[in-house]
Amino acid sequence: MKARIVRIGNSTGLWLPKSILKLVGLDKEVEIQIRGGSIVLKKPMHPRSGWAKALRAMAKGRDDVLLDFDTSMSSWDEEEWQWR
């Protein structure tokens, strides 16, 4: 398929048929990448996409333990810290 690059205000643009956008699942936003001499349009990645799957895998492998030690109360808290 060929498309024509057109002037849109002070910019240039490319008109894409709605049927093509629907076919590939593009809606209001796209991620634009340049690969070699090509322009690639993709669905934008959401910042936390894939986290749920990764966390389930961590839990299954028992790799979801807290790495920090308990800081709720220490001897310094009990002996040194006092409200005056």
GIQUIVEN-V366149 format. One record per pair of residues at least 4 apart in sequence whose C-alpha atoms are under 8 Angstrom apart, sorted by sequence separation. I is the first residue (numbers start at 1). J is the second residue. D is the distance in Angstrom with one decimal. If there is no record, write none. Layout:
# GIQUIVEN-V366149
i->{I,I}
j->{J,J}
d->{D,D}
This chain:
# GIQUIVEN-V366149
i->{7,8,16,17,18,19,20,21,22,26,34,35,45,50,51,52,53,54,55,56,57,58,59,73,74,75,76,77,7,8,16,21,22,34,35,58,59,73,75,76,6,7,21,33,34,58,5,6,32,33,5,6,32,33,5,6,32,33,55,4,5,31,32,3,4,30,31,3,30,31,3,30,31,29,30,31,29,26,26,25}
j->{11,12,20,21,22,23,24,25,26,30,38,39,49,54,55,56,57,58,59,60,61,62,63,77,78,79,80,81,12,13,21,26,27,39,40,63,64,78,80,81,12,13,27,39,40,64,12,13,39,40,13,14,40,41,14,15,41,42,64,14,15,41,42,14,15,41,42,15,42,43,16,43,44,43,44,45,44,42,43,43}
d->{5.9,5.2,7.0,6.7,6.1,6.0,6.4,6.0,6.1,6.8,5.8,6.4,6.9,6.3,6.0,6.2,6.3,6.2,6.2,6.1,6.2,6.0,5.9,6.0,6.5,5.9,5.1,5.1,4.3,6.1,7.1,5.0,7.3,4.8,7.1,4.8,5.4,7.3,7.8,6.5,5.5,6.2,6.9,5.9,6.1,5.5,6.6,5.4,6.9,5.1,5.6,6.2,5.8,6.5,4.9,7.8,4.9,8.0,7.6,6.5,7.5,5.7,6.6,7.1,7.4,6.0,5.0,7.1,5.5,5.9,7.5,5.2,4.9,7.2,5.4,7.9,6.8,7.5,6.0,7.5}
